Amino acid sequence: MTNATTTQIIHGYRAARLTADERTAQLIRRPWTRRERMVVLHGFFGRLCIAVEPVLCCVMFLALTIGALIVRTDPQHPDDHNLVVLSPIFGLGVVACVVYAVGVMLAPTRALLQTLRPIFIVDGYVRYRGPDHDSPADSNGYVAVLTEDRRIACEWATLGEVPLSAHTAPAICEFSEYGGVHRVDGRPTGVLPDTIARLGIGVVKRRDIIS
């Protein structure tokens, strides 16, 4: 008879929060509709129009930087390499414009890529809770979609000044991992409006979206 080492196994354990792979494998999902994608595309192209300005400025500063390095001297003062001194300044302008353009396009690009992921549908619960010590500075709490066995399908920080009160209610929710909760019991939350101004330019009243 040999000595055997036994390992205690806890049966029936389930993680309280679903991973991305578990969401894909276990939850009902649907693709984005053409109308939903068009809303995201309008917002993307609207931001792209704004990003044209820093891109043009970047091209101008880049041309000035290269020109200063090529010309190197002022024809009126051939003994002084005064123009080359300006090239680092123009170079900083190039870097600043690139950072600005990336900052403008980062969020809409992530939103556009999110349309390649499914929209999940959960017949479970929607839960609200107040902020905690890990909350962002401008957050007033969290909203989460729970499965029928009360596991967290996904959770997002919310923005606002008044802290959310703890509340859980049964609901059929549609959500995307990046955007948040799109619909609760068939009613839109305003995260993804049904309509948007052309190129995202203009005002669409949130009150009209969720009414």
C-alpha positions, 0 to 999 in steps of 0.5 A: 500500500502506497501513501497517496496525497489527496487534494481537497476539491471544492465542488459547485464553485462558480466565479462571481464575474464572467470573463470575456470568453465566458460571456461569449460562450454562455450568454445569448448574443446578436450582431450589431444591426446596420442602423446601430453601426451607422450611428457609430460610424457617424460619430467616428467620421465626426471625430475624424473631421475634428482630427483633420486640423491637428493632422494638417498642423502636423504636416505643416510642422513636419515640413518646417522641421525638415525645411529647417534641417535642409536649409540650415542657414539664413541666406542673409547670414550664411555664417550663422546656423540659426534656422537649425535652432528652430527645428526642435521647436517645430519637432515638438509641434509635430509630436503635440499634433500627433498626440492630439490627433490620437487623443481625438480618435482613440475613443471613436476608434475603440467604439467602431472596433466594438461593433465587431464584437456581439451585443449580449442579451441577458435575462437577469438583473440590473444592479446599481451601487455607489462608488468605492475606493477604486472608483474614478474621481468623477464616478458616482458609482457602478451599473452592472448586468447580472445573470439569472444566478446573480453572477456579474456579466459585466460592470461599468463605472458611471459618471455623475455628482450624486452617488447612486443608491444600491438597487437591484431589479430584474430586467432583460438587458442588452449590452456591449462590453465597451459601450455599456447597457444599451437597453433595459426591458426594451427601452434604450438607455441613451448609450447608443441612440437610435439616431445621431446628427450627421457626422455627429455634429449637432445636438440630439436631446437625450430626453427624446432618446430615452422617452 
